[in-house]
């Protein structure tokens, strides 16, 4: 009986240590969660869309006015990786803007725009591209499913990976650092998780 109690106690202790190690590893791996399935996070708004948490995702499907809408991070970032899980319908116009020169006026001229726009009239800079910086050919489609973007900016080197496939790999030094922004332009756009890891 004593031996059995010892084995149970030892097993519990090992499990507890493993759990603590796993928690420490995830806490120390450097990823900062900007939004997840339970909270919107802390963003400034430029333009207005009807962003709200629905079924574990931050969702928008309507603009309030004519201007495109953006959620802009409060912090600026220079070198980093982003992991973002998103869902869009076929009509959506969205994207992730990085290294924006300003935080109160967002567009592809003052930021790098990693596009999500399956029906862009010129598909060379549609989904998977960095607008006016790195073309995509052929353009992948993101509509109607959950997708994952992995975006890396290190010095002038920018890479974009969509669902495990590299869609952009370019050197450009136009924008050095700044906040990131999530765009709502049209259609249905959902973000389930957005994380950033400074490098």
Helices and strands as residue ranges (DSSP letters): H 2-28, E 32-35, E 43-46, E 52-54, E 57-60, E 69-73, E 80-88, E 93-100, E 112-116, G 123-125, E 145-154, E 157-162, E 165-171, E 179-186, E 189-198
